[in-house]
Amino acid sequence: GNQFNNVSISALLIILCLSFPYTATSLSTTYYAKTCPNVEKIVRQAVQKKIQQTFVTIPATLRLFFHDCFVSGCDASIIIQSTGTNTAEKDHPDNLSLAGDGFDTVIKAKAAVDAVPGCTNNVSCADILALATRDVVNLSGGPFWEVELGRFDGLVSKASSVNGRLPQPTDELNRLNSLFASNGLTQAEMVALSGAHTVGFSHCSKFSKRIYGFTPKNPIDPTLNAQFATQLQTMCPKNVDPRIAVNMDVQSPRIFDNAYYRNLINGKGLFTSDQVLYTDPRTKGLVTGWAQSSSSFKQAFAQSMIKLGRVGVKNSKNGNIRVQCDVFN
């Protein structure tokens, strides 16, 4: 009897391992200690240099990481260029608004890493993106966290895999919750990660429905602060140039802080998916708490980013280390 039990338990463990091929157990903060000990310093210097050239580096890199992880995991598949035979993730309509500076940050950091003997072709683009993301947050006033490393780069990048995987500006809470849950993230982690909207900008088309023709009875979304709505109409007139963008956080758009939550309390969330976090009683308490305490928001954000970084991680069996971040080996 005992012998049989042992066999069936080990068989069960094998089955469990097979059904969850992307476990985060391989990740470690000291993954490159022997192969490329200075990787964090090299990436941070490259990121600092890029930020000095343009502030857009900060929101662009942060958003790139999020869009990467939510579609087939944190594997840098978002960076791959399309070819004549394959339309890659980055060319899906939901990704066309990703600023080029995010991609450029990873490519430049990868070049800096590869220029160091011993590091050459040893560090994945996925890990460089994870490090660069922590650095842009931290360098703009946000928290510092230890980045778990050891991701391999994905071998597939298809625009079709993006369908329905990314949150939309019009999403309500149930939809946001289910999208995040499908990536193993809780409602509280979703609200914390939404705080990334404390930096960066959005194009007018993403929220124009809230300021023009919301409903026949209410042309302006009633959850919008009326004065703010008027400001938005001034910045985004009806036939505005599609390239015009508005800051997500009207108070301190260049600082990673908790102003995002204070804005929500004042009806100044840019997207429906932002404002709903305050109007829905299920998340209102979190918004209120983080609006009051910058330190507890930053702690929650850091923890949520660590967890986001574990999503769909690839290993040596289903990934590799790309020589060039935007092209498969």
N, C-alpha and C positions, 0 to 999 in steps of 0.2 A: 504493500500500500504506500509506504513512505517513498519508495523509489519512484513510483508512478507520479506521486504528488510533485516531487522535485522536477521530474521531466516536464510535467504540464506547466509548472510555474515558469521554468526557463523558456518553454515554448511561448507562453503568454508574454513574457518580457520581450522576446524577439518580435512578436506580432506588434506589441506596443511601439517598439522602436521603428518598425517599418511604417506604421501608420502616422508617425510624426517625424518625417525625415529632417525637418528643419528645427532641430532643438538648439537652444542657445548655449548648451553646456560647453561648446568648444570656445566660447568667447572668454577673454581674460584681459584685464587691464595691463598685463605684462607680456602680452603675446609676442611683441617684437623685441623684448629685452636683449636677446642674443643676436638676432639678425640685423636689426636697425634701431639701436638703443635711443637715438636722438630724434626718432620720427615725429614726436609731438612738437618738439622745438622747431623742426624744419617746417612742418605744416603751419604752425602758428606764425612764423616769420613771413611765409608766403601770403597768408591771409591778411596780416597787418599791412603788408605792402599793397595788396589789392584794395583794401579798405581806404588807404590813403588816396588811391586813384579815384574811387567812386564809392559813395555811401551805399549805393544799390546792392553792392556785394553782400551786405548784411541780410536784408530780407530775401534776396534772391537765393542765397545758399541755404538758408533755413527752409524756405519753401521747396527747394529742390530735394532736400532730404526727405521731407514729408511726402512729397509726390512719388519719390522713389520707393520708400518703405511700404506705402499703401497699395502699390501695384507689384505683385509677385516678390515682395520682401525687400530688405535693405541690401541690394546687390548691384547698385550702380547701373542697372539696366536702363534707367531714364536718360543716361548720358550718351547712349549708343546713337550714332547717326543712321538715318534711313539709307537704304541702298535701292537700286533698281528693282530688286526682287523682294525687299522687305520694308514695310512702313513701320518704323520703330515707335516706341512709347512716346518719345518727345514730340512726335508729329500728330498725336491725337489732339482733337480740338480742346480738351480740358488742360492740355499742357502747353498750348501755343503761347499762353501769356507768361510762361516762366521766363524771367529775364536772363539774357545771355551771360550776365556777370556771374551767376551761380555756376554754370558749366565751366566758365573760364577760370574760376577760382580753383576748382578741382583739378583741371588740366595743368594749371601753373604749379599747384602744390605737388602734384604727381611728378612733374619735371624736376622740381627742386629735390624731392625725395630720391628720385632715380639718379640724380647727379652725385649722390654720396656713395662711395664704394661700399659694397656690402648690402646697401639698401636696394640697389638696382633690381627692378622686377621682383622684389620680395614683398612689397606692400600693395594691398589691393586698393582699387579705386573706391570701393565701397567703404573701406576703413578710412581713407583720406576724406571722403565726404562726411563721414560721422565725426571725425576730428574737426574738420573745418566748420561744421555746424555748431559744435560746442564753442569753438573759438569766436565765431561771429556774434553769438549770443553773449558770451562773456565780455568781449571787447566793446560791446555797446551798452554795458551796465548790467547785464544779466548774470545769472549764477554760473559758477564753475562746477563741473562734475567730472568724475573719472570716466573716460570713455572705454567701454569694453571693446576689445579688438579681436580680430581673427576671422572676419567675414571674407568669403571668397566672392569674386565677381560673377554675376549671372551669365548664362550662356544663351539666353533668349531675351529678345526685346520686341514685343509686338504691340502696335497701337490698339489692336482689338482687345487686349487684356486690360486696358484702362477702363473700358465701359463699365459704368456704375460703381467703380471702386473709390472714387474721390468725392468728398463732400462738395455740395453746390451751395452758392450764396443764398439760395431760396429754401434750403433744407430746414425742416422743423426738428424738434428734439428726438422723436422716435427714430427718424431716419439717421440722424447723427449718431445716436446710441448704437444702432444696429451696424453701421459702417465701422465704428471703432471696435465694437464687440467682435466683429469678424476678424479683427487683427489682435484680439486678446486684450483690448484696452477697455477700462471701465468708464462709466459716465463721468466720474470725478477726473479721471485722466484726460478725457475728452475736453472738459471745461478748462483744465490746466493748459493743455496744448493749444486751445483756441487763443490763449493769452499771447501766442506768437504774433497775433495781429496788433500788438503794441508797436511793432515796427513795420514799415513797408506801406504799400499803396495799392489801390485798385482802379481799374478802368471804369469809367462811368456806366458802361453797358451792364456791368455786373449788379448794379443796384438801381438802375433807372426806373424799374417798375415800382419801386417804393416811393418815388417822388413825382411820377407822372402816371396817372391811370391805374392806381393801385386797385380800386374797385369803382364801379359807376357811382356809388354813394360817397366813397372816400378816395378822392384822387391821390391823396398823400397817406401813406401808411400811418395809422393813428399811434403806433408804438414809437414813431420817430419824434424827437423833440422838434417842435414847430419852427423854432428859430434856426435849428440845424438843417431842417428840410429846405428852408429858404436859401441858406448858404449853399447847400448842395445844388439847388436849381441854378444858382448864379454860376457855380463852378462847372456844372454840367448842363448847359442849355440843350434844348431838345435835339438839335441835329449837330451835336458836338463832334469834333474831330475824335475818331475812335482811339487815338493815341493819348488823349488827355487822361491823367490819373489824379486821384485824390488820396490824401494820407488816410490810412486806416485809423490811426489814433491822432485826433485833432489837437490834443494837448501837448504831447512830447513825442512826435513821430520818429525821432532819431535815437531815442533812449529806450532800452529794454527795461520797462518798469511795469507797475501794476495799474497804470492809468487806464488801460483797456477796460478793466472792471468798473472803475469809477465812471467812465464814459457810458457804460451800459446802464448804470443806475440813473444817469441823466438823459437816457433816451438817445444816446449818440453812438450806437452801434451801427456800423455802415451796412452790414448785411442782415437779412432776416436771420440767418444762421448764427449771427453774433447776438442780436437783440433778444432772440428767443431764450437765451441762457438766463436772462433776467426775468423775462415775462413768464416763463414756465416755473411753477412752484417747486418742481423737482430739483432745479439747479440754482434757483434764486439765492439760497443760503450760501452756496459756494462762492457765487459772484460777490455777495455782500462781504463775506469773510476775507476774500482776497483783495477786495477794494480797500479794506481797512488795514490789512497786514501785507506789506510788500515782502517781508521775509518768508512768511508761510507760503505765499504764491511762488516765490523763487525756488523754494525747497520742493514744492509739489511739481513745478515745471521740470526741474532737474531730474527728479525720480521718474517722471513720465517720459522724458526723453531717453533715459537709460532703457526703459521698457520698450519704447518705440523702436529703439536700435536693435532689438532682438527679433523683430518680426521677419519671418521667412528667410532667416540667414542661410546662406549656402556654404557647403563644405567642399573638400577637394574632390568629392564624387560628383557633385552637380554644379561645380563652379571652377574657376581658375583665377589666376592673377593676370589681368590684362596688361599688355605691354603699353597700349595706348587706350586711355579711358573711353574714347568715343568710337572705337572699332574693336570687333571681336578678334581674338588672336588667329 
